[in-house]
């Protein structure tokens, strides 16, 4: 039986001349259920992509030009006006994710957002902005320790180490020493709340993690080859994560790091203080195809997402993910939107244990598919 929300979605389709064929097929929904993510091909209009790319490059260009003006002066007296312009350009670039051209990528009447609404069974809350994730070419090096606490040149699969969003990640940069743990001063800075990503260690309701409905990535550069800064996703891990959160709840919680069977800090990491951004119990489910560092640590192989401008990738919050290293010569440009279903209510909609313990809890448009897969 078609829901009231579905009727609204189809009405919007008729109004904006979007065919039902542009919504999700049963095969796409089944793939989304199994994998926890879905790639849409050629669904974002070229002119929309081009405007977004120009906006992103415009922000980067302004920062570059105003920064270079300082060097052009040589030994001359510092130009305070030029420095003010540079700082203004940096501030404007950080706000680029809220520009109309970027937000138009998720226009609620677009085929992409209508397809997502079809799977969700509800519209999404209007995003306030995008994370414009730009990766520049780099080489792996021992001098850079990632959030797992390992040198970047030791981690296989282009440095993929995976995380869930909504987790505390330290109030100071990751400890970059492998010869000693953090001293008392460094530890005090590191342990403050909130973290540098704005997330706290703990929240009301026995929660140590905040969540959203889905992560939407829209590529603004070609990422069709491995090594181009691809998003890496742990395919199928959403099933394991939901079971794990149910286990934590059954044990009395809290849900997330520092809860049952999830130690937040990995003291065995080379820097003596890496972060476990998803639980070891889930990690062990992905030993097939994994690689190992010299200390015996197992590193699951992610699915490298190969997309190009015009495409989009939708992933559940419950799927561990992270970007990978760019070994080519062209910057990787991506716009990320963290989507919340319009069905989420309350003053703090990101604190919802039900959506953690059942990753399909709010996906009304997926109910028939979920019901036909009893192992969910």
ZIZITA-V539741 format. One record per backbone hydrogen bond with DSSP energy under -1.0 kcal/mol. NH is the residue of the N-H (numbers start at 0). CO is the residue of the C=O. If there is no record, write none. Layout:
NH|CO + NH|CO
This chain:
6|2 + 7|3 + 8|4 + 9|5 + 10|6 + 11|7 + 12|8 + 13|9 + 14|10 + 15|11 + 16|13 + 17|12 + 21|18 + 22|19 + 28|24 + 29|25 + 30|26 + 31|27 + 32|28 + 33|29 + 34|30 + 35|31 + 37|313 + 39|311 + 42|309 + 43|309 + 48|44 + 49|45 + 50|46 + 51|47 + 52|48 + 53|49 + 54|50 + 55|51 + 56|52 + 57|53 + 58|54 + 59|55 + 60|56 + 61|57 + 62|58 + 63|59 + 64|60 + 65|61 + 66|62 + 67|63 + 68|64 + 71|67 + 73|70 + 75|72 + 82|78 + 83|79 + 84|80 + 85|81 + 86|82 + 87|83 + 88|84 + 89|85 + 90|86 + 91|87 + 92|88 + 93|89 + 95|92 + 97|94 + 98|95 + 102|98 + 103|99 + 104|101 + 105|102 + 106|103 + 109|106 + 113|109 + 114|110 + 115|111 + 116|112 + 117|113 + 118|114 + 119|115 + 120|116 + 124|339 + 129|96 + 130|335 + 132|130 + 132|333 + 134|331 + 137|325 + 143|140 + 145|149 + 148|145 + 151|143 + 153|150 + 159|156 + 162|320 + 163|276 + 170|189 + 186|182 + 187|183 + 188|184 + 189|185 + 190|186 + 194|198 + 195|169 + 197|194 + 202|206 + 206|202 + 207|254 + 209|165 + 210|349 + 212|338 + 213|338 + 214|314 + 215|336 + 216|312 + 217|334 + 219|332 + 222|306 + 227|224 + 228|324 + 231|321 + 232|302 + 233|319 + 234|232 + 235|34 + 236|233 + 238|235 + 240|236 + 241|237 + 242|238 + 243|239 + 244|240 + 245|241 + 246|242 + 247|243 + 248|244 + 249|245 + 250|246 + 251|248 + 252|247 + 254|205 + 257|261 + 258|255 + 261|258 + 265|273 + 268|265 + 270|148 + 271|268 + 273|265 + 274|146 + 275|263 + 282|278 + 283|279 + 284|281 + 285|282 + 289|286 + 290|298 + 292|296 + 295|292 + 298|290 + 302|232 + 304|230 + 310|307 + 311|39 + 312|216 + 313|37 + 314|214 + 315|35 + 318|315 + 320|162 + 321|231 + 323|229 + 324|157 + 326|226 + 331|134 + 333|132 + 334|217 + 335|130 + 336|215 + 338|213 + 341|122 + 343|340 + 350|347 + 356|352 + 357|353 + 360|357 + 362|359 + 363|119 + 363|361 + 365|362 + 366|363 + 369|365 + 370|366 + 371|367 + 372|369 + 375|372
